[in-house]
Amino acid sequence: MKTRTLKNKTLKTVVSIGIAAFIGFSASAATAAESAHKSAAAEAGYKPYYENASLRYDIQEPKKMGLKYDVYAGGFQALSANLEMDLTKKAYDIGLDAKTEGFIGSLFPWEASYSTSGHSEKGVLIPSLSTSRSTWKKSVKTTEMAYDPKGALVKSTTQADNKTTVQRDFKKELSQDAVDMLTGTLLMMQNTKNTQKCEGSFPVFDGKRRYNITLKDDGKEMLEKSKYSAFKGEALRCTLKVDPVAGFNDKDQKRGWMAVQNHTEARHKLPTIWLARLEDKGPIVPVRVEIASEYGAVVAHLTGAQKL
C-alpha cells in the first residue's frame, strides 16, 4: 500500500510539473515585498510596459493561426494543448485550451481554457475581457476580468463551489500597469520579435496575484524535427522565471508554478523556453518548453500549426 501511495504521489507530482510546463504563466509564486520590487525596478530603469518601445504591437498583415502542443512528463504524454491567435492591426483575440490525456488523464482529470480579447492603441496592447475556466475532477472554477477602454481592470467575477465573488476595487500594487496572462504572453512574443532577443520582464495580474514573467537570453539553438516535435529550425533559447510582486501567501511557496520553480532552482536549471518564427512575416511563438525534474524531464513540443 505504501509503495502504491508513493507511486501515485510521484505521478501526481510529475503531472503537476507537466501542467506547469505549459500554463506556468498563470501559476503562483512566493510572497515578495512590493517595496523591494520597486527599488530593484528603479535601479534597472524600469518603465511601464506601455512606455517600452520594444513591446509595441506591430502587425503588418492580419494573422489567424492555431498551434497544437503535446506535453510529456516522465516519459508519459501528460497533456495536450491548443493555442489560437487572431491578430489584426487594431485588435487581438487569444485562446488557450489544455487537458490531461491518456492514462494520466484518467487518474488526474484536469482541463482548462483561457481567452482574452483586446485592442491596440498607438502600439499599446489593451485587454478588454479575459476569462479562465478550470476543472479538476468535479470541481469547476471560472474567472472573468473586465477592463475599461484604457486597460484598467474594473471588475473581476469568480465562480467556484457554488459561490460567486465580485470584486470592483483593486489595490494599485496588484493591478496597475499589469495585464492578463495571455496579453502578457503576447507582449513577450512581441518583445522577442522587435529585439530578436529572448529577454525582458512582463507584468501580469491574474485577478488575485501580481507577478512578472522574466526571460533571460540563453543564445540560439537548432532544433530538429522528431516524432514528438513538428518544428525544425533555429530558435531563441531563454530561461523563464516568475518574479512575485504582490497578492501571495506562504502556501503558494509549496504549490503551483512556484513549487516547480524552487525545485528547478535547487537543481541549478531554470525552466527553459524556445521561441521561433514559423513563417517569414509571422509572429514569434513558443516551439518548446522544458523543465528539469528529479522525476524526469518534462517537455512541451509544438506538434502542429495551421492557418485558421
C-alpha positions in Angstrom: 0.0 0.0 0.0 2.8 2.4 0.9 4.5 1.6 -2.5 1.3 2.4 -4.4 0.8 5.6 -2.4 4.4 6.7 -3.2 3.9 5.9 -6.9 0.7 7.9 -7.0 2.3 10.8 -5.2 5.2 10.7 -7.6 3.0 10.5 -10.7 0.8 13.4 -9.4 4.0 15.5 -8.9 5.1 14.7 -12.5 1.6 15.7 -13.8 1.7 18.9 -11.8 5.1 19.7 -13.3 3.7 18.9 -16.7 0.7 21.2 -16.3 3.1 23.9 -15.0 5.3 23.5 -18.1 2.6 24.8 -20.3 0.5 27.1 -18.2 3.2 28.3 -15.8 2.4 31.9 -16.8 -0.7 31.7 -14.7 0.7 29.9 -11.7 1.7 31.4 -8.4 4.9 32.3 -6.7 6.1 33.1 -3.2 5.4 36.3 -1.1 7.5 39.3 -2.0 7.8 42.8 -0.7 6.4 45.4 -3.1 8.9 48.0 -1.9 11.8 45.7 -2.7 10.4 45.2 -6.2 10.0 48.9 -6.8 13.5 49.6 -5.6 15.1 46.9 -7.9 12.9 48.1 -10.8 14.0 51.7 -10.3 17.7 50.7 -10.3 17.1 48.8 -13.6 15.5 51.8 -15.2 12.1 50.2 -15.2 9.3 51.7 -17.4 5.6 50.6 -17.5 5.1 48.2 -20.3 3.2 50.8 -22.4 6.2 53.1 -22.4 8.6 50.4 -23.6 9.2 50.7 -27.4 10.3 47.0 -27.7 6.8 46.0 -26.6 5.0 47.9 -29.3 2.3 45.9 -31.0 3.1 45.9 -34.8 1.1 43.6 -37.0 1.5 44.5 -40.7 -0.8 41.7 -42.0 -3.7 40.0 -40.2 -2.7 36.7 -38.8 -5.0 33.9 -37.6 -3.3 30.7 -36.6 -3.7 27.7 -34.4 -0.8 25.9 -32.6 -1.0 22.4 -31.1 1.3 21.2 -28.3 1.8 17.9 -26.5 3.4 17.8 -23.1 5.4 14.7 -21.9 6.2 14.2 -18.3 8.4 11.4 -17.0 8.1 9.6 -20.4 4.3 9.8 -20.4 2.1 12.1 -22.5 0.6 14.2 -19.8 -1.3 16.9 -21.6 -2.4 18.3 -25.0 -2.9 22.0 -25.6 -4.2 24.3 -28.3 -3.3 28.0 -28.7 -5.3 30.1 -31.1 -4.4 33.7 -32.1 -6.3 36.1 -34.2 -4.2 39.2 -34.7 -5.0 42.3 -36.7 -3.6 45.8 -36.7 -6.1 47.1 -34.2 -7.4 44.1 -32.2 -6.3 40.7 -30.9 -8.0 37.5 -29.6 -6.1 34.7 -28.0 -7.4 31.4 -26.7 -5.7 28.5 -24.9 -7.2 25.1 -24.1 -5.4 22.3 -22.3 -6.3 19.0 -20.7 -4.6 15.9 -19.3 -4.5 12.9 -21.7 -4.5 9.1 -21.7 -3.7 7.0 -18.6 -2.6 10.1 -16.7 -5.8 11.9 -17.7 -7.9 9.0 -16.3 -6.1 9.3 -12.9 -5.9 13.1 -12.8 -8.8 14.5 -14.9 -7.9 18.2 -15.4 -8.7 20.7 -18.1 -8.7 24.4 -18.5 -9.5 27.1 -21.0 -8.3 30.7 -21.2 -9.3 33.5 -23.6 -8.6 37.2 -24.0 -9.9 39.9 -26.3 -8.3 43.3 -26.6 -7.3 46.1 -28.9 -4.3 48.1 -29.8 -4.0 51.9 -29.4 -0.8 53.5 -30.8 1.0 50.2 -30.5 -0.1 49.5 -26.9 -1.9 46.3 -26.2 -5.1 46.9 -24.1 -7.1 43.9 -22.9 -10.9 44.3 -22.9 -12.1 40.9 -21.4 -10.2 38.0 -20.0 -11.8 34.7 -19.0 -10.5 31.4 -17.5 -12.2 28.1 -16.6 -10.5 25.2 -15.0 -11.9 21.8 -14.0 -10.3 19.3 -11.6 -12.3 16.1 -11.3 -15.8 17.6 -10.4 -14.6 20.9 -9.2 -15.0 23.9 -11.6 -13.7 27.4 -11.2 -14.3 30.3 -13.6 -12.9 33.9 -13.5 -13.8 36.8 -15.7 -11.9 40.1 -15.7 -13.3 43.2 -17.4 -11.3 46.2 -18.4 -12.2 49.8 -19.3 -11.2 51.3 -22.7 -7.8 52.4 -21.3 -7.0 48.9 -20.0 -7.7 49.5 -16.3 -9.2 46.5 -14.5 -12.7 47.4 -13.4 -14.4 44.1 -12.4 -13.4 40.6 -11.6 -16.1 37.8 -11.2 -15.2 34.4 -9.8 -17.4 31.4 -9.5 -16.3 28.3 -7.5 -18.0 25.8 -5.2 -21.5 27.3 -5.9 -20.3 30.7 -4.8 -19.9 33.9 -6.9 -17.5 36.6 -5.8 -17.5 40.0 -7.5 -14.6 42.5 -6.9 -14.5 46.1 -8.2 -11.8 47.7 -6.1 -8.2 46.6 -6.6 -5.1 47.7 -4.9 -2.7 49.6 -7.1 0.2 47.3 -6.4 -1.9 44.4 -7.8 -3.4 45.8 -11.0 -1.7 49.0 -12.0 0.3 48.7 -15.2 -0.3 44.9 -15.4 -2.2 42.8 -17.9 -3.8 39.4 -18.0 -1.9 36.2 -18.6 -2.5 35.9 -22.4 -1.8 39.6 -23.1 1.4 39.2 -21.1 2.3 36.2 -23.4 1.6 38.3 -26.5 3.8 41.1 -25.0 6.6 38.5 -24.6 6.3 37.4 -28.2 6.1 40.9 -29.5 9.2 41.9 -27.5 11.2 39.0 -28.9 10.1 39.9 -32.4 11.2 43.5 -32.0 14.5 42.9 -30.3 15.4 39.5 -31.7 16.3 38.5 -28.2 14.5 36.4 -25.6 14.6 38.6 -22.6 12.6 41.1 -20.6 10.1 41.3 -17.8 6.3 41.3 -18.4 3.8 42.3 -15.7 0.8 40.0 -15.1 -2.2 40.2 -12.7 -4.4 37.1 -12.7 -7.2 38.5 -10.7 -5.6 37.6 -7.3 -1.8 37.7 -7.7 0.6 40.1 -9.4 3.9 38.8 -10.8 6.4 39.4 -13.6 7.3 36.9 -16.2 11.1 37.3 -16.6 13.0 35.9 -19.5 16.8 35.8 -19.9 18.5 35.2 -23.2 20.5 31.9 -23.5 21.6 32.1 -27.1 20.2 30.3 -30.2 19.8 26.6 -30.9 19.0 24.5 -33.9 16.1 22.2 -33.2 15.5 19.1 -35.2 12.1 17.7 -36.2 11.2 14.4 -34.4 8.3 12.0 -33.8 7.4 14.3 -30.9 8.1 17.8 -32.5 6.9 19.3 -35.8 9.3 22.2 -35.7 12.7 22.3 -37.4 15.0 25.3 -37.5 16.8 27.9 -35.4 15.1 29.1 -32.2 15.9 31.6 -29.5 16.6 29.8 -26.2 15.9 31.5 -22.8 15.2 30.7 -19.2 11.9 31.6 -17.6 11.2 32.8 -14.1 8.2 34.1 -12.3 9.1 37.0 -10.1 6.3 37.6 -7.4 5.2 41.1 -6.7 2.0 41.1 -4.5 -1.1 39.1 -3.6 0.6 35.8 -2.4 0.5 33.9 0.8 3.0 31.4 2.3 1.2 28.4 0.9 2.0 29.5 -2.6 5.6 28.6 -2.0 4.7 24.9 -1.9 2.3 24.7 -4.8 1.8 25.6 -8.4 4.5 27.1 -10.5 6.5 28.4 -7.6 7.0 24.9 -6.2 8.2 23.8 -9.6 10.4 26.8 -9.9 12.0 26.2 -6.5 12.6 22.6 -7.4 14.4 23.6 -10.6 16.4 26.3 -8.9 17.7 23.8 -6.4 18.9 21.8 -9.4 20.5 24.9 -10.8 18.5 24.6 -14.0 15.6 27.0 -14.5 12.7 26.2 -16.9 13.7 26.8 -20.5 11.6 28.0 -23.4 12.4 28.1 -27.1 10.8 30.8 -29.3 10.9 30.9 -33.1 9.1 32.3 -36.2 7.2 29.7 -38.2 7.0 31.8 -41.3 8.8 34.9 -42.6 6.2 37.5 -41.5 4.5 35.6 -38.8 4.7 36.1 -35.0 7.4 34.5 -32.9 5.8 31.7 -30.8 6.8 29.1 -28.3 8.1 25.9 -30.0 9.4 24.0 -27.0 9.3 24.3 -23.2 11.5 22.1 -20.9 11.6 21.6 -17.1 14.3 19.5 -15.4 12.9 17.4 -12.6 14.2 14.7 -10.4 11.3 12.6 -11.7 12.5 13.1 -15.3 12.3 15.8 -17.9 9.0 17.5 -18.7 8.8 18.8 -22.2 6.2 20.6 -24.2 6.6 20.2 -28.0 5.0 22.1 -30.8 3.3 19.3 -32.8 1.3 21.3 -35.4 0.4 24.7 -36.8 -2.3 25.8 -39.2 -3.8 29.0 -40.6 -7.4 29.5 -39.4 
